[in-house]
Amino acid sequence: MPGTYFISDIHLGLQDKQCERQKLDNLERLFDIIKAEGSSLYMLGDILDYWMEFRHLIPKGFTRFFCLLSDLVRHNIEVSYVAGNHDFSLGRYFDDELGIKTLYGMHEFSLDGRKFIIAHGDGLGSGDLGYKIFSRVIRHSFNLSLLKGFQPDLAIGLMKGLSQLSRTHKPVNIAVETNRLLNFAESLAAKKDFDYFVCGHNHVKGIEQLPDGSSKYVNLGTWIDGSSPYGVFHNGIVQLKEL
């Protein structure tokens, strides 16, 4: 059975040109692997560091990424994109122009007899009330229509500012944020059966066995520290790998 691949928290557009070029080079390498050995790719949020599209235009700066995605779809790879707290309003461009399914929140599905729950991870678990309110406000259709009514350069500049606000809002104590998602996965495993809870968001890569003994928590890590982690499900198990 071909592999299913997972990535998150690449934050394209965040860093200097050299770092961005390296991330895109590594994405191209990964996509070549997926075309040769995979059937699907799940992008679990914050792939872009900011995003705002309009009815007749999209932001510049991501052309190579779009070409890589388009080529992946042309090779019959099924691609799904879960919105994160940075690329939190994906619009219709990815669906209509690139053939990529955009999703929000948590989603469940089965692969090769294993049950998966996937999410970016933002807003899950107890606490972080400020972000939960922010997310509901900014994702409201009326507020998004107001943003899109701005002159494009101003609107995109505002989105970059909101992206930075989201970054500075994230708790300084990484342990607290890590435990938030892990604790959420543990509480979820007590309520329903699943094999893997896969997420990103806190940039802390790892696989943890949950207390129920049958479920695992998988965090995909981040690409902004010079590494290029990804997850792959093959032959009934999920592994974390590095390019």
Secondary structure, DSSP 8 states (H G I E B T S, - for coil): --EEEEE----BTSS-HHHHHHHHHHHHHHHHHHHHHEEEEEE-S-SBS-----SS---SS-HHHHHHHHHHHHTT-EEEEE--SSS---TTHHHHHH--EEE-S-EEEEETTEEEEE---TT-SS--HHHHHHHHHHHSHHHHHHHHTS-HHHHHHHHHHHHHHHHHHS-S-HHHHHHHHHHHHHHHHTTS--SEEEE-SS---EEEE-TTSS-EEEE---STTS--EEEEEETTEEEEEE-
